[in-house]
Each structure stands twice: as C-alpha cells, then as structure tokens.
Amino acid sequence: MTASTSLPMDNHWLPFTPNRQFRHDPRIFVGADGMHFTTHDGRQVIDGISSLWCVGAGHNRKPINEAIKRQLDTLDYATAFQAGNDQAFLAAQKIAQLAPGDLNKVLFCNSGSEAADTALKVALAYHRARGEGHRTVFIGREKGYHGVNFGGMSVGGLPANRKAFGAQLLPRVDHMRFIHDPVNHAYIHGEEPVWAEDPLLELEQRILPLHDPSNVAAIIVEPIAGSAGWYIPPKGYLQRLRQICDKHGILLIFDEVITGFGRLGTPFAADYYGVVPDMLNFAKAVTNGVIPLGGVICRDFIYDAMMNTQAPEHAIEFFHGYTYSGHPVACAAALATLEVMAQEDLFARAGEQGRMLGDALHSVIKGLPGVVGIRSLGLAGAVELAPNGSAPGKRAFEVFRSCFQDGVWIRPAGDNLVVCPPYIVSDAQIDQIVSAMAKAIRQHA
Ligand SMILES: Cc1ncc(COP(=O)(O)O)c(C=O)c1O
C-alpha cells in the first residue's frame, strides 16, 4: 500500500481515474527527471508510458525548460485573433516541414480533443466552401479514440466513453468495424499483419452505399488504435482507405495525437505507412508534454478552397479558433522539443528501441498465464490479458498497481497493458519494465 499523503484530497476530481479507489491508494508524483518520477512518498518510478505518449525526449529537458523561460520573459502571451506571434509562425513552419506531402497549413489548438473537433469543422467548412454543403456524414471506427469533446466522442468508438452521452452525440456519424483479429493475429511483433479478408469491404459495400458517398464529409482514424490498446491495422489497410476516400471525394483525417513526432521511428505514422491524409491531427509529444499544444495540419488544397471566397477581404474565412491557439510559450516549447528530437536523432532511436521493446515483450511475456495476445510496433506495445471472470479490466488494473509498487508505471486499457516509454529509454530500462510486468502478470494470474 502506498504511504498516505498530507495533501488536501477533497477538491481535485481526477480525470479518467477511479476516484474512490484512488483516495485510499493515492499515486502522486511530485518530481520527474529523465525516465523517472519521484512520488509523494519519495520513491523513484520509471515512466513506462511517456506520461501518456507525451514525453518522448524524457522529463526535465533543460533546452525545453530554458526556451519556455526565455519566452515568458520575451512575449508571455498575445491575443491570437487578428494578430500572430513569431513563435507560432516558426513552429507552424517547422511542423509543416516535418509533415509529409503538401500537409502545409497548421491550425493550432491546445489538445488532441480540440484537434479532433477542429478537423471535423474544417471538413464541413471546406465542403461548404466548394458548394458541397450536403457532405455532412462523418465516419470513424469502432474503438477509435479522438478525445472527449462532442465531435471527437461522436466519431470515437470506445463504448465506455460514449455510454453516458449517447443522446447528444453528433447525428449522421457511422463507424467502420474494429481492426483486430484475435484468432489469427493475436501476436504481432513489429510487422503489419496480413489478413485473409478485407476489413474495408464493409465500408465500401455497406456503410458508404447506406449514406451515399456523396454525402460523406470525412473519415477519421488513428493509424494505430492507441487508447483502445495498440491495435495495428492489417497490411494495406490505410492505403486502401486512402484510395476509397479519393474515389469518392471524402477527406481522410489521421489522428496522430500519439503516433505523431516519432513513436513509430518516423516523424508520423503517415510516413511509416506511406499514406498522406488530407488532415493530420497532433498534440502531446510536439511539446514533450510540458505545455499543452495541439493542431491540425491541412493539405494546401483545403486552405486554398477556404480562401477562394467571394466574401470581401476583411471577412474572416473560417469562424473557428481558441484564445490560446498558437500560444507563444507553447510554440516556443514545440520549437525547442523538435530541436532536441533532431539533435539527438530521437525518432530513429524510438524505432531502434521499439525493436528491443517488442523482442522483450514477446520473449518474456508470451506464454505467461492469462496472456492472450501481444502487439508491438514502433516504441509501443500492448499485452492483452484474459478478463478476470465477471470483472473486465480488473486484472489489468491490478497488474498496473503491482507494477507501480515495483517502481514501474504502465497503463491499463481495458484488459490490455500498454507500454510506450520515452524514446531515450535504455536497454536495461526496457528489461526492467518488461520484467516488472511479467512478475505482476504471474502474481495476478
Ligand atoms: C488518438 C488520440 N486523439 C485524441 C486524443 C485526445 O487528446 P487530449 O487528451 O489532449 O484531448 C488522444 C489522447 O490520448 C488520442 O490518443
């Protein structure tokens, strides 16, 4: 049992956390450096999930901290409407240079959830600007996660996230089937599984005819389903999705909030899979997590269509934006983060350490009692556990708690254990994380 805390516990309602359980078993961080947290009771805990896919370069990176401090002393904040700031232009340029193809126009926001809603709104506005305002159907995928705002939640497909809010989700949204084959591809080790069947036939033969493709505004997917538990698409899936969208004039949105900025060993999953979407959502690792920043990178033709308006030049072309869009401190943090990533070649390192992580997960954990699948690609992996009787998710939660006691922070996602360490993770630290997982899995078999 974790030592109790003298902190006031009565006011902070924790997000996506079992608050009742937390009160008698608090997990509180008071410091972080490199790969480790310091807990309120003075223990060191290795960050096995990059603080939820954010901290690619590791914690407490001085160049990023210094850039933020400098920016605070130079331009702390400036309104984002009818004005810009130098850091936002520079960060947008840097991000566009990293993005593939003609993904060149960056709309900043503050989070992945806002990026999802921003991208959906761009899709509607773009079609309307071209005289196709009837294109209002959105298609997501079962078990997809695009944040918690109403747009992202509507195209998302995690049942627990939708259950309480069903009546108020967006209308005219459909979902493609989930991409998981637990019979033939329970174990995936660094490759793209080759499926005998085509999971996109359902989109072509049922979903699109049902709505009529001419009514569909956009299809949004995570290239790899992350929050659900690191589910990897079958070989050719994203390429086929691209072709289907092209055939019908449907915009393709990749939600790269967790795959963006190096997780697969490439700048984006779009690079890994060789598919350029029409919009690419990002957040998290862009600032190493230290300051909230998100955004949507749009291809040139979307921006051009929105600018090609008969409205007078003083008129705003897109009625959307946030007070903190392109916040100078967040953009300075992004520039410093991407500089650190480049100088230390961290995207490539994520690819290399990803192979190590996959090897370790498959060699140490495959075959342990209760393990029914392992999926690894890039510097991330998931171990799927058989649910514990009538309590889905309980075994994964208990394994997560035991790992924490053992000084290792992983993430329970339903019956999956997800691990996605910072790109700086060493071989020995990968061993430590995977050994702790194995020990806890045995303990809770
Ligand atoms: C793919 C994806 N989209 C959107 C989000 C939401 O991001 P945020 O929590 O910053 O709103 C997440 C968060 O994990 C995510 O994984």
PDBQT file of the ligand as one rigid body, heavy atoms in Angstrom, charges set to zero:
ROOT
HETATM    1  C1  LIG A 501      -5.580   9.492 -30.901  1.00  0.00    +0.000 C 
HETATM    2  C2  LIG A 501      -5.970  10.491 -29.861  1.00  0.00    +0.000 A 
HETATM    3  N1  LIG A 501      -6.728  11.536 -30.209  1.00  0.00    +0.000 NA
HETATM    4  C3  LIG A 501      -7.097  12.465 -29.320  1.00  0.00    +0.000 A 
HETATM    5  C4  LIG A 501      -6.705  12.372 -28.004  1.00  0.00    +0.000 A 
HETATM    6  C5  LIG A 501      -7.166  13.400 -27.018  1.00  0.00    +0.000 C 
HETATM    7  O1  LIG A 501      -6.127  14.218 -26.659  1.00  0.00    +0.000 OA
HETATM    8  P1  LIG A 501      -6.279  15.211 -25.397  1.00  0.00    +0.000 P 
HETATM    9  O2  LIG A 501      -6.354  14.347 -24.176  1.00  0.00    +0.000 OA
HETATM   10  O3  LIG A 501      -5.045  16.044 -25.488  1.00  0.00    +0.000 OA
HETATM   11  O4  LIG A 501      -7.512  15.998 -25.600  1.00  0.00    +0.000 OA
HETATM   12  C6  LIG A 501      -5.903  11.318 -27.604  1.00  0.00    +0.000 A 
HETATM   13  C7  LIG A 501      -5.455  11.206 -26.204  1.00  0.00    +0.000 C 
HETATM   14  O5  LIG A 501      -4.863  10.238 -25.790  1.00  0.00    +0.000 OA
HETATM   15  C8  LIG A 501      -5.539  10.335 -28.545  1.00  0.00    +0.000 A 
HETATM   16  O6  LIG A 501      -4.807   9.263 -28.192  1.00  0.00    +0.000 OA
ENDROOT
TORSDOF 0
